[in-house]
Amino acid sequence: MNRRDFLRHATLASLAASGALPLAALADSDPTARFLASSYPDLQGAEVALSGYAGRPLVVNFWATWCAPCVKEMPDLDALSKKYGEMAFVGIAIDTRPNVERFLKKVQVSYPLLVAGHGGIETMKQLGNRHGGLPYTVIFDAQSRKSREILGQVDPADLDSYLASL
């Protein structure tokens, strides 16, 4: 990235973080901003804009019902979401809505679950998960900057310590 592009991007990011410019304005040049400007359907089919979580830390967990490590970490993520109520937690299923609905009859989570389907694999790759592996957790700070990513099952104590530092 040349200096002019860097300065342009930094200015747009600053305006978006302050709320003076929608995050969508960054979507052309920044995969993180593109992701945060996107929306996904919830389990009732309503579109949920990720931009609605701007202004506070956001933990996004990409998962699937058929992924054993994903299922194993969900109770830990749920407990952390309750502990850090001032932060937003969102699960994005690389799966189908009927599969997620059946799954929730067995494993309850209190944070919102959205459905990206298999197209979510490309989204994960654009965010930095080059191989598209699951589970994949991305943490954004209150200024909507990607601050950490975890490929594979989270270590709850490590994640707890990191979230406490935000």
Biotite code that builds the C-alpha atoms (Angstrom):
import biotite.structure as struc

atoms = struc.array([
    struc.Atom([0.000, 0.000, 0.000], chain_id="A", res_id=1, res_name="MET", atom_name="CA", element="C"),
    struc.Atom([1.449, 3.336, -0.968], chain_id="A", res_id=2, res_name="ASN", atom_name="CA", element="C"),
    struc.Atom([1.461, 6.367, 1.314], chain_id="A", res_id=3, res_name="ARG", atom_name="CA", element="C"),
    struc.Atom([-1.534, 8.034, -0.341], chain_id="A", res_id=4, res_name="ARG", atom_name="CA", element="C"),
    struc.Atom([-3.660, 4.881, -0.007], chain_id="A", res_id=5, res_name="ASP", atom_name="CA", element="C"),
    struc.Atom([-2.525, 4.434, 3.582], chain_id="A", res_id=6, res_name="PHE", atom_name="CA", element="C"),
    struc.Atom([-3.477, 8.005, 4.521], chain_id="A", res_id=7, res_name="LEU", atom_name="CA", element="C"),
    struc.Atom([-6.820, 7.717, 2.716], chain_id="A", res_id=8, res_name="ARG", atom_name="CA", element="C"),
    struc.Atom([-7.586, 4.455, 4.471], chain_id="A", res_id=9, res_name="HIS", atom_name="CA", element="C"),
    struc.Atom([-6.510, 5.798, 7.875], chain_id="A", res_id=10, res_name="ALA", atom_name="CA", element="C"),
    struc.Atom([-8.736, 8.847, 7.444], chain_id="A", res_id=11, res_name="THR", atom_name="CA", element="C"),
    struc.Atom([-11.735, 6.759, 6.413], chain_id="A", res_id=12, res_name="LEU", atom_name="CA", element="C"),
    struc.Atom([-11.133, 4.338, 9.298], chain_id="A", res_id=13, res_name="ALA", atom_name="CA", element="C"),
    struc.Atom([-10.995, 7.226, 11.757], chain_id="A", res_id=14, res_name="SER", atom_name="CA", element="C"),
    struc.Atom([-14.239, 8.682, 10.424], chain_id="A", res_id=15, res_name="LEU", atom_name="CA", element="C"),
    struc.Atom([-15.943, 5.281, 10.510], chain_id="A", res_id=16, res_name="ALA", atom_name="CA", element="C"),
    struc.Atom([-14.783, 4.608, 14.068], chain_id="A", res_id=17, res_name="ALA", atom_name="CA", element="C"),
    struc.Atom([-16.151, 7.984, 15.172], chain_id="A", res_id=18, res_name="SER", atom_name="CA", element="C"),
    struc.Atom([-19.495, 7.254, 13.549], chain_id="A", res_id=19, res_name="GLY", atom_name="CA", element="C"),
    struc.Atom([-19.136, 10.144, 11.092], chain_id="A", res_id=20, res_name="ALA", atom_name="CA", element="C"),
    struc.Atom([-18.905, 7.737, 8.160], chain_id="A", res_id=21, res_name="LEU", atom_name="CA", element="C"),
    struc.Atom([-20.612, 4.383, 7.714], chain_id="A", res_id=22, res_name="PRO", atom_name="CA", element="C"),
    struc.Atom([-18.332, 1.354, 7.882], chain_id="A", res_id=23, res_name="LEU", atom_name="CA", element="C"),
    struc.Atom([-19.552, 0.450, 4.390], chain_id="A", res_id=24, res_name="ALA", atom_name="CA", element="C"),
    struc.Atom([-17.425, 3.279, 2.999], chain_id="A", res_id=25, res_name="ALA", atom_name="CA", element="C"),
    struc.Atom([-14.330, 1.239, 3.809], chain_id="A", res_id=26, res_name="LEU", atom_name="CA", element="C"),
    struc.Atom([-15.619, -1.914, 2.161], chain_id="A", res_id=27, res_name="ALA", atom_name="CA", element="C"),
    struc.Atom([-13.855, -1.331, -1.148], chain_id="A", res_id=28, res_name="ASP", atom_name="CA", element="C"),
    struc.Atom([-10.372, -1.473, 0.330], chain_id="A", res_id=29, res_name="SER", atom_name="CA", element="C"),
    struc.Atom([-10.563, -3.348, 3.621], chain_id="A", res_id=30, res_name="ASP", atom_name="CA", element="C"),
    struc.Atom([-11.834, -6.939, 4.091], chain_id="A", res_id=31, res_name="PRO", atom_name="CA", element="C"),
    struc.Atom([-12.379, -6.304, 7.810], chain_id="A", res_id=32, res_name="THR", atom_name="CA", element="C"),
    struc.Atom([-14.541, -3.258, 7.114], chain_id="A", res_id=33, res_name="ALA", atom_name="CA", element="C"),
    struc.Atom([-16.367, -5.173, 4.375], chain_id="A", res_id=34, res_name="ARG", atom_name="CA", element="C"),
    struc.Atom([-17.145, -7.920, 6.870], chain_id="A", res_id=35, res_name="PHE", atom_name="CA", element="C"),
    struc.Atom([-18.301, -5.484, 9.564], chain_id="A", res_id=36, res_name="LEU", atom_name="CA", element="C"),
    struc.Atom([-20.511, -3.720, 7.014], chain_id="A", res_id=37, res_name="ALA", atom_name="CA", element="C"),
    struc.Atom([-22.215, -6.987, 6.074], chain_id="A", res_id=38, res_name="SER", atom_name="CA", element="C"),
    struc.Atom([-25.302, -8.649, 7.483], chain_id="A", res_id=39, res_name="SER", atom_name="CA", element="C"),
    struc.Atom([-26.436, -12.234, 7.987], chain_id="A", res_id=40, res_name="TYR", atom_name="CA", element="C"),
    struc.Atom([-29.821, -13.783, 8.699], chain_id="A", res_id=41, res_name="PRO", atom_name="CA", element="C"),
    struc.Atom([-30.665, -14.841, 12.218], chain_id="A", res_id=42, res_name="ASP", atom_name="CA", element="C"),
    struc.Atom([-32.644, -18.009, 12.946], chain_id="A", res_id=43, res_name="LEU", atom_name="CA", element="C"),
    struc.Atom([-35.927, -16.208, 12.250], chain_id="A", res_id=44, res_name="GLN", atom_name="CA", element="C"),
    struc.Atom([-34.649, -15.078, 8.842], chain_id="A", res_id=45, res_name="GLY", atom_name="CA", element="C"),
    struc.Atom([-34.215, -11.402, 9.774], chain_id="A", res_id=46, res_name="ALA", atom_name="CA", element="C"),
    struc.Atom([-31.021, -9.743, 8.516], chain_id="A", res_id=47, res_name="GLU", atom_name="CA", element="C"),
    struc.Atom([-28.711, -8.630, 11.312], chain_id="A", res_id=48, res_name="VAL", atom_name="CA", element="C"),
    struc.Atom([-26.176, -5.938, 10.425], chain_id="A", res_id=49, res_name="ALA", atom_name="CA", element="C"),
    struc.Atom([-22.809, -6.438, 12.080], chain_id="A", res_id=50, res_name="LEU", atom_name="CA", element="C"),
    struc.Atom([-22.394, -2.652, 12.054], chain_id="A", res_id=51, res_name="SER", atom_name="CA", element="C"),
    struc.Atom([-24.941, -2.617, 14.881], chain_id="A", res_id=52, res_name="GLY", atom_name="CA", element="C"),
    struc.Atom([-22.203, -3.919, 17.168], chain_id="A", res_id=53, res_name="TYR", atom_name="CA", element="C"),
    struc.Atom([-19.834, -1.007, 16.461], chain_id="A", res_id=54, res_name="ALA", atom_name="CA", element="C"),
    struc.Atom([-18.535, 0.954, 19.417], chain_id="A", res_id=55, res_name="GLY", atom_name="CA", element="C"),
    struc.Atom([-17.819, -2.005, 21.672], chain_id="A", res_id=56, res_name="ARG", atom_name="CA", element="C"),
    struc.Atom([-15.597, -5.065, 21.489], chain_id="A", res_id=57, res_name="PRO", atom_name="CA", element="C"),
    struc.Atom([-17.013, -7.837, 19.323], chain_id="A", res_id=58, res_name="LEU", atom_name="CA", element="C"),
    struc.Atom([-16.176, -11.546, 19.448], chain_id="A", res_id=59, res_name="VAL", atom_name="CA", element="C"),
    struc.Atom([-17.199, -13.391, 16.281], chain_id="A", res_id=60, res_name="VAL", atom_name="CA", element="C"),
    struc.Atom([-17.057, -17.166, 16.275], chain_id="A", res_id=61, res_name="ASN", atom_name="CA", element="C"),
    struc.Atom([-17.357, -19.009, 12.966], chain_id="A", res_id=62, res_name="PHE", atom_name="CA", element="C"),
    struc.Atom([-18.601, -22.529, 13.629], chain_id="A", res_id=63, res_name="TRP", atom_name="CA", element="C"),
    struc.Atom([-20.634, -25.443, 12.257], chain_id="A", res_id=64, res_name="ALA", atom_name="CA", element="C"),
    struc.Atom([-22.872, -28.066, 13.821], chain_id="A", res_id=65, res_name="THR", atom_name="CA", element="C"),
    struc.Atom([-20.738, -30.861, 12.337], chain_id="A", res_id=66, res_name="TRP", atom_name="CA", element="C"),
    struc.Atom([-17.465, -29.452, 13.771], chain_id="A", res_id=67, res_name="CYS", atom_name="CA", element="C"),
    struc.Atom([-16.638, -31.244, 17.048], chain_id="A", res_id=68, res_name="ALA", atom_name="CA", element="C"),
    struc.Atom([-14.192, -28.571, 18.366], chain_id="A", res_id=69, res_name="PRO", atom_name="CA", element="C"),
    struc.Atom([-16.791, -25.890, 17.547], chain_id="A", res_id=70, res_name="CYS", atom_name="CA", element="C"),
    struc.Atom([-19.444, -27.668, 19.575], chain_id="A", res_id=71, res_name="VAL", atom_name="CA", element="C"),
    struc.Atom([-17.020, -28.282, 22.439], chain_id="A", res_id=72, res_name="LYS", atom_name="CA", element="C"),
    struc.Atom([-16.052, -24.604, 22.769], chain_id="A", res_id=73, res_name="GLU", atom_name="CA", element="C"),
    struc.Atom([-19.589, -23.181, 22.633], chain_id="A", res_id=74, res_name="MET", atom_name="CA", element="C"),
    struc.Atom([-20.316, -23.537, 26.378], chain_id="A", res_id=75, res_name="PRO", atom_name="CA", element="C"),
    struc.Atom([-17.025, -21.749, 27.114], chain_id="A", res_id=76, res_name="ASP", atom_name="CA", element="C"),
    struc.Atom([-17.905, -18.942, 24.703], chain_id="A", res_id=77, res_name="LEU", atom_name="CA", element="C"),
    struc.Atom([-21.381, -18.720, 26.207], chain_id="A", res_id=78, res_name="ASP", atom_name="CA", element="C"),
    struc.Atom([-19.931, -18.407, 29.728], chain_id="A", res_id=79, res_name="ALA", atom_name="CA", element="C"),
    struc.Atom([-17.540, -15.678, 28.543], chain_id="A", res_id=80, res_name="LEU", atom_name="CA", element="C"),
    struc.Atom([-20.375, -13.833, 26.806], chain_id="A", res_id=81, res_name="SER", atom_name="CA", element="C"),
    struc.Atom([-22.241, -13.750, 30.107], chain_id="A", res_id=82, res_name="LYS", atom_name="CA", element="C"),
    struc.Atom([-19.139, -12.663, 32.028], chain_id="A", res_id=83, res_name="LYS", atom_name="CA", element="C"),
    struc.Atom([-18.385, -9.853, 29.562], chain_id="A", res_id=84, res_name="TYR", atom_name="CA", element="C"),
    struc.Atom([-21.890, -8.521, 29.018], chain_id="A", res_id=85, res_name="GLY", atom_name="CA", element="C"),
    struc.Atom([-20.535, -5.173, 27.803], chain_id="A", res_id=86, res_name="GLU", atom_name="CA", element="C"),
    struc.Atom([-18.976, -6.964, 24.830], chain_id="A", res_id=87, res_name="MET", atom_name="CA", element="C"),
    struc.Atom([-20.878, -8.425, 21.915], chain_id="A", res_id=88, res_name="ALA", atom_name="CA", element="C"),
    struc.Atom([-20.574, -12.103, 21.018], chain_id="A", res_id=89, res_name="PHE", atom_name="CA", element="C"),
    struc.Atom([-21.923, -13.465, 17.736], chain_id="A", res_id=90, res_name="VAL", atom_name="CA", element="C"),
    struc.Atom([-21.768, -16.968, 16.331], chain_id="A", res_id=91, res_name="GLY", atom_name="CA", element="C"),
    struc.Atom([-21.784, -17.260, 12.547], chain_id="A", res_id=92, res_name="ILE", atom_name="CA", element="C"),
    struc.Atom([-22.740, -20.712, 11.359], chain_id="A", res_id=93, res_name="ALA", atom_name="CA", element="C"),
    struc.Atom([-21.078, -22.162, 8.298], chain_id="A", res_id=94, res_name="ILE", atom_name="CA", element="C"),
    struc.Atom([-24.127, -24.355, 8.077], chain_id="A", res_id=95, res_name="ASP", atom_name="CA", element="C"),
    struc.Atom([-27.844, -24.328, 7.304], chain_id="A", res_id=96, res_name="THR", atom_name="CA", element="C"),
    struc.Atom([-30.587, -22.793, 9.396], chain_id="A", res_id=97, res_name="ARG", atom_name="CA", element="C"),
    struc.Atom([-32.400, -26.136, 9.940], chain_id="A", res_id=98, res_name="PRO", atom_name="CA", element="C"),
    struc.Atom([-29.163, -27.742, 11.179], chain_id="A", res_id=99, res_name="ASN", atom_name="CA", element="C"),
    struc.Atom([-28.555, -24.868, 13.608], chain_id="A", res_id=100, res_name="VAL", atom_name="CA", element="C"),
    struc.Atom([-32.150, -25.015, 14.864], chain_id="A", res_id=101, res_name="GLU", atom_name="CA", element="C"),
    struc.Atom([-31.805, -28.766, 15.565], chain_id="A", res_id=102, res_name="ARG", atom_name="CA", element="C"),
    struc.Atom([-28.449, -28.173, 17.223], chain_id="A", res_id=103, res_name="PHE", atom_name="CA", element="C"),
    struc.Atom([-29.883, -25.560, 19.607], chain_id="A", res_id=104, res_name="LEU", atom_name="CA", element="C"),
    struc.Atom([-32.304, -28.135, 20.996], chain_id="A", res_id=105, res_name="LYS", atom_name="CA", element="C"),
    struc.Atom([-29.226, -29.917, 22.407], chain_id="A", res_id=106, res_name="LYS", atom_name="CA", element="C"),
    struc.Atom([-26.787, -27.086, 23.144], chain_id="A", res_id=107, res_name="VAL", atom_name="CA", element="C"),
    struc.Atom([-28.100, -23.721, 24.292], chain_id="A", res_id=108, res_name="GLN", atom_name="CA", element="C"),
    struc.Atom([-26.207, -20.474, 23.818], chain_id="A", res_id=109, res_name="VAL", atom_name="CA", element="C"),
    struc.Atom([-27.319, -17.038, 24.917], chain_id="A", res_id=110, res_name="SER", atom_name="CA", element="C"),
    struc.Atom([-25.500, -14.983, 22.286], chain_id="A", res_id=111, res_name="TYR", atom_name="CA", element="C"),
    struc.Atom([-26.949, -14.401, 18.797], chain_id="A", res_id=112, res_name="PRO", atom_name="CA", element="C"),
    struc.Atom([-26.379, -17.016, 16.113], chain_id="A", res_id=113, res_name="LEU", atom_name="CA", element="C"),
    struc.Atom([-26.401, -15.969, 12.481], chain_id="A", res_id=114, res_name="LEU", atom_name="CA", element="C"),
    struc.Atom([-26.256, -18.168, 9.392], chain_id="A", res_id=115, res_name="VAL", atom_name="CA", element="C"),
    struc.Atom([-23.693, -17.631, 6.640], chain_id="A", res_id=116, res_name="ALA", atom_name="CA", element="C"),
    struc.Atom([-24.012, -21.043, 4.997], chain_id="A", res_id=117, res_name="GLY", atom_name="CA", element="C"),
    struc.Atom([-21.036, -22.427, 3.144], chain_id="A", res_id=118, res_name="HIS", atom_name="CA", element="C"),
    struc.Atom([-20.405, -18.997, 1.610], chain_id="A", res_id=119, res_name="GLY", atom_name="CA", element="C"),
    struc.Atom([-19.041, -18.008, 5.008], chain_id="A", res_id=120, res_name="GLY", atom_name="CA", element="C"),
    struc.Atom([-15.875, -19.958, 4.244], chain_id="A", res_id=121, res_name="ILE", atom_name="CA", element="C"),
    struc.Atom([-14.859, -17.294, 1.721], chain_id="A", res_id=122, res_name="GLU", atom_name="CA", element="C"),
    struc.Atom([-15.596, -14.609, 4.314], chain_id="A", res_id=123, res_name="THR", atom_name="CA", element="C"),
    struc.Atom([-13.281, -16.335, 6.805], chain_id="A", res_id=124, res_name="MET", atom_name="CA", element="C"),
    struc.Atom([-10.550, -16.533, 4.175], chain_id="A", res_id=125, res_name="LYS", atom_name="CA", element="C"),
    struc.Atom([-10.866, -12.803, 3.500], chain_id="A", res_id=126, res_name="GLN", atom_name="CA", element="C"),
    struc.Atom([-10.526, -12.126, 7.239], chain_id="A", res_id=127, res_name="LEU", atom_name="CA", element="C"),
    struc.Atom([-7.256, -14.056, 7.398], chain_id="A", res_id=128, res_name="GLY", atom_name="CA", element="C"),
    struc.Atom([-8.205, -17.721, 7.792], chain_id="A", res_id=129, res_name="ASN", atom_name="CA", element="C"),
    struc.Atom([-6.490, -18.770, 4.547], chain_id="A", res_id=130, res_name="ARG", atom_name="CA", element="C"),
    struc.Atom([-7.448, -22.429, 4.775], chain_id="A", res_id=131, res_name="HIS", atom_name="CA", element="C"),
    struc.Atom([-11.035, -21.911, 5.905], chain_id="A", res_id=132, res_name="GLY", atom_name="CA", element="C"),
    struc.Atom([-10.651, -24.105, 9.003], chain_id="A", res_id=133, res_name="GLY", atom_name="CA", element="C"),
    struc.Atom([-13.130, -24.206, 11.864], chain_id="A", res_id=134, res_name="LEU", atom_name="CA", element="C"),
    struc.Atom([-13.634, -23.054, 14.496], chain_id="A", res_id=135, res_name="PRO", atom_name="CA", element="C"),
    struc.Atom([-12.356, -19.574, 13.793], chain_id="A", res_id=136, res_name="TYR", atom_name="CA", element="C"),
    struc.Atom([-12.777, -16.741, 16.279], chain_id="A", res_id=137, res_name="THR", atom_name="CA", element="C"),
    struc.Atom([-12.077, -13.100, 15.483], chain_id="A", res_id=138, res_name="VAL", atom_name="CA", element="C"),
    struc.Atom([-11.999, -10.369, 18.114], chain_id="A", res_id=139, res_name="ILE", atom_name="CA", element="C"),
    struc.Atom([-12.577, -6.738, 17.183], chain_id="A", res_id=140, res_name="PHE", atom_name="CA", element="C"),
    struc.Atom([-11.837, -3.891, 19.574], chain_id="A", res_id=141, res_name="ASP", atom_name="CA", element="C"),
    struc.Atom([-14.248, -1.045, 20.318], chain_id="A", res_id=142, res_name="ALA", atom_name="CA", element="C"),
    struc.Atom([-12.906, 0.850, 17.287], chain_id="A", res_id=143, res_name="GLN", atom_name="CA", element="C"),
    struc.Atom([-13.861, -2.081, 14.989], chain_id="A", res_id=144, res_name="SER", atom_name="CA", element="C"),
    struc.Atom([-10.235, -3.094, 14.414], chain_id="A", res_id=145, res_name="ARG", atom_name="CA", element="C"),
    struc.Atom([-9.341, -6.755, 14.262], chain_id="A", res_id=146, res_name="LYS", atom_name="CA", element="C"),
    struc.Atom([-7.300, -7.267, 17.404], chain_id="A", res_id=147, res_name="SER", atom_name="CA", element="C"),
    struc.Atom([-6.915, -11.049, 17.538], chain_id="A", res_id=148, res_name="ARG", atom_name="CA", element="C"),
    struc.Atom([-7.855, -14.198, 15.702], chain_id="A", res_id=149, res_name="GLU", atom_name="CA", element="C"),
    struc.Atom([-7.889, -17.774, 16.907], chain_id="A", res_id=150, res_name="ILE", atom_name="CA", element="C"),
    struc.Atom([-7.927, -20.716, 14.513], chain_id="A", res_id=151, res_name="LEU", atom_name="CA", element="C"),
    struc.Atom([-9.050, -23.852, 16.298], chain_id="A", res_id=152, res_name="GLY", atom_name="CA", element="C"),
    struc.Atom([-10.753, -24.389, 19.606], chain_id="A", res_id=153, res_name="GLN", atom_name="CA", element="C"),
    struc.Atom([-10.360, -21.491, 22.021], chain_id="A", res_id=154, res_name="VAL", atom_name="CA", element="C"),
    struc.Atom([-8.549, -21.893, 25.310], chain_id="A", res_id=155, res_name="ASP", atom_name="CA", element="C"),
    struc.Atom([-11.153, -20.364, 27.662], chain_id="A", res_id=156, res_name="PRO", atom_name="CA", element="C"),
    struc.Atom([-8.593, -19.153, 30.236], chain_id="A", res_id=157, res_name="ALA", atom_name="CA", element="C"),
    struc.Atom([-6.466, -17.512, 27.534], chain_id="A", res_id=158, res_name="ASP", atom_name="CA", element="C"),
    struc.Atom([-9.487, -15.882, 25.894], chain_id="A", res_id=159, res_name="LEU", atom_name="CA", element="C"),
    struc.Atom([-10.788, -14.736, 29.287], chain_id="A", res_id=160, res_name="ASP", atom_name="CA", element="C"),
    struc.Atom([-7.459, -13.088, 30.027], chain_id="A", res_id=161, res_name="SER", atom_name="CA", element="C"),
    struc.Atom([-7.380, -11.408, 26.615], chain_id="A", res_id=162, res_name="TYR", atom_name="CA", element="C"),
    struc.Atom([-10.952, -10.110, 26.885], chain_id="A", res_id=163, res_name="LEU", atom_name="CA", element="C"),
    struc.Atom([-10.215, -8.728, 30.351], chain_id="A", res_id=164, res_name="ALA", atom_name="CA", element="C"),
    struc.Atom([-7.456, -6.632, 28.773], chain_id="A", res_id=165, res_name="SER", atom_name="CA", element="C"),
    struc.Atom([-9.831, -4.991, 26.313], chain_id="A", res_id=166, res_name="LEU", atom_name="CA", element="C"),
])
